[in-house]
């Protein structure tokens, strides 16, 4: 049988594949425990609770969206506000209907 998952497992297990089954299981669990421990240590280094790739994507999304600089109430009955963002974009947000003309909501 040839597929990517089996080939990856064979490569990862290496010489353990020739061991008797009980030893293979024990060594496999040890390898998994070590891998989880290393990942946990890496995750504890994260500053914002997410990895560096996701943090970069979030920063880019925030840069594109901008942050609120000012807002103006258009209609208190309908809950419409005009919002001025730091990236010079202006959007109309309707709190009641939970809509936004920028389509971000």
Sine and cosine of phi, psi and omega as CSV:
sin_phi,cos_phi,sin_psi,cos_psi,sin_omega,cos_omega
0.00,0.00,0.76,-0.65,-0.01,-1.00
-0.79,-0.61,0.90,-0.44,0.21,-0.98
-0.46,-0.89,0.19,-0.98,-0.13,-0.99
-0.89,0.45,-0.64,0.77,-0.04,-1.00
-0.90,0.44,-0.70,0.72,-0.01,-1.00
-0.92,0.38,-0.67,0.75,0.03,-1.00
-0.89,0.45,-0.66,0.75,0.04,-1.00
-0.89,0.46,-0.68,0.73,0.02,-1.00
-0.90,0.44,-0.69,0.72,0.03,-1.00
-0.87,0.50,-0.68,0.73,0.02,-1.00
-0.92,0.40,-0.64,0.77,-0.05,-1.00
-0.94,0.34,-0.62,0.79,-0.03,-1.00
-0.98,0.20,-0.48,0.88,0.08,-1.00
0.80,0.60,-0.84,-0.54,-0.09,-1.00
-0.96,0.29,-0.21,0.98,-0.02,-1.00
-0.92,0.38,-0.38,0.92,-0.06,-1.00
-0.88,0.48,-0.44,0.90,-0.04,-1.00
-1.00,0.07,-0.11,0.99,-0.03,-1.00
-0.97,0.23,0.35,-0.94,0.13,-0.99
-0.87,0.49,0.45,-0.89,-0.12,-0.99
-0.82,0.57,-0.72,0.69,0.00,-1.00
-0.86,0.50,-0.65,0.76,0.03,-1.00
-0.92,0.39,-0.65,0.76,0.02,-1.00
-0.87,0.50,-0.70,0.72,0.00,-1.00
-0.90,0.45,-0.71,0.70,-0.01,-1.00
-0.88,0.47,-0.74,0.68,0.00,-1.00
-0.91,0.41,-0.59,0.81,0.04,-1.00
-0.89,0.45,-0.69,0.72,0.03,-1.00
-0.90,0.44,-0.60,0.80,0.05,-1.00
-0.90,0.44,-0.69,0.72,0.02,-1.00
-0.89,0.45,-0.66,0.75,0.01,-1.00
-0.91,0.42,-0.69,0.72,0.02,-1.00
-0.87,0.50,-0.67,0.74,0.03,-1.00
-0.90,0.43,-0.66,0.75,0.02,-1.00
-0.89,0.45,-0.70,0.71,0.02,-1.00
-0.90,0.44,-0.63,0.78,0.01,-1.00
-0.89,0.46,-0.70,0.71,0.02,-1.00
-0.89,0.46,-0.68,0.74,0.02,-1.00
-0.90,0.44,-0.63,0.77,0.01,-1.00
-0.89,0.46,-0.69,0.73,0.03,-1.00
-0.89,0.46,-0.65,0.76,0.05,-1.00
-0.90,0.45,-0.67,0.74,-0.02,-1.00
-0.91,0.41,-0.53,0.85,0.01,-1.00
-0.93,0.38,-0.31,0.95,0.03,-1.00
-0.99,0.15,-0.28,0.96,-0.04,-1.00
-0.90,0.45,0.64,-0.77,-0.04,-1.00
-1.00,0.08,-0.64,0.77,-0.12,-0.99
-0.93,-0.37,0.29,0.96,0.02,-1.00
0.99,0.13,0.07,1.00,0.06,-1.00
-0.71,-0.70,0.34,-0.94,0.00,-1.00
-0.95,0.32,0.15,-0.99,-0.07,-1.00
-0.91,0.42,-0.59,0.81,0.01,-1.00
-0.91,0.41,-0.73,0.69,0.00,-1.00
-0.92,0.40,-0.62,0.78,0.03,-1.00
-0.88,0.48,-0.65,0.76,0.05,-1.00
-0.89,0.45,-0.67,0.74,0.03,-1.00
-0.90,0.43,-0.65,0.76,0.03,-1.00
-0.91,0.42,-0.67,0.74,0.02,-1.00
-0.88,0.48,-0.66,0.75,0.02,-1.00
-0.90,0.43,-0.68,0.74,0.02,-1.00
-0.89,0.45,-0.67,0.74,0.03,-1.00
-0.92,0.40,-0.57,0.82,0.04,-1.00
-0.90,0.43,-0.65,0.76,0.00,-1.00
-0.94,0.35,-0.63,0.78,-0.05,-1.00
-0.98,0.20,-0.65,0.76,-0.08,-1.00
0.99,0.12,0.03,-1.00,0.06,-1.00
-0.87,-0.50,0.31,-0.95,-0.08,-1.00
-0.95,0.31,0.82,-0.58,0.08,-1.00
-0.99,-0.14,-0.67,0.74,-0.06,-1.00
-0.38,-0.92,0.40,-0.92,0.09,-1.00
-0.59,-0.81,0.45,-0.89,-0.02,-1.00
-0.76,-0.65,0.71,-0.70,0.05,-1.00
-0.98,0.19,0.86,-0.52,0.05,-1.00
-1.00,0.02,-0.73,0.69,-0.05,-1.00
-0.50,-0.87,0.88,-0.48,-0.01,-1.00
-0.96,0.28,-0.48,0.88,0.00,-1.00
-0.95,0.30,-0.61,0.79,0.00,-1.00
-1.00,-0.07,-0.20,0.98,0.03,-1.00
0.97,0.26,0.53,0.85,-0.01,-1.00
-0.99,-0.10,0.71,-0.70,0.03,-1.00
-0.78,-0.62,0.58,-0.81,0.20,-0.98
-1.00,-0.09,0.77,-0.64,-0.08,-1.00
-0.85,-0.52,0.80,-0.60,0.06,-1.00
-0.99,-0.16,0.84,-0.55,-0.03,-1.00
-0.99,-0.17,0.29,-0.96,-0.02,-1.00
-0.94,0.35,-0.30,0.95,0.02,-1.00
-1.00,-0.05,0.43,0.91,0.02,-1.00
0.89,0.45,0.37,0.93,0.05,-1.00
-0.99,-0.16,0.61,-0.79,0.06,-1.00
-0.88,-0.47,0.72,-0.69,-0.01,-1.00
-0.74,-0.67,0.39,-0.92,0.09,-1.00
-0.94,-0.34,0.84,-0.55,-0.04,-1.00
-0.92,-0.40,0.74,-0.67,0.08,-1.00
-0.94,-0.35,0.95,-0.30,-0.06,-1.00
-0.92,0.38,-0.63,0.78,-0.05,-1.00
-0.90,0.44,-0.74,0.68,-0.03,-1.00
-1.00,0.00,-0.10,1.00,-0.05,-1.00
0.82,0.57,0.79,0.61,0.03,-1.00
-0.80,-0.60,0.33,-0.94,0.02,-1.00
-0.51,-0.86,0.67,-0.74,-0.04,-1.00
-0.95,0.31,-0.17,0.98,0.07,-1.00
-1.00,0.08,-0.12,0.99,0.01,-1.00
0.93,0.36,0.29,0.96,0.03,-1.00
-0.99,0.13,-0.41,0.91,-0.08,-1.00
-1.00,0.07,0.00,0.00,0.00,0.00
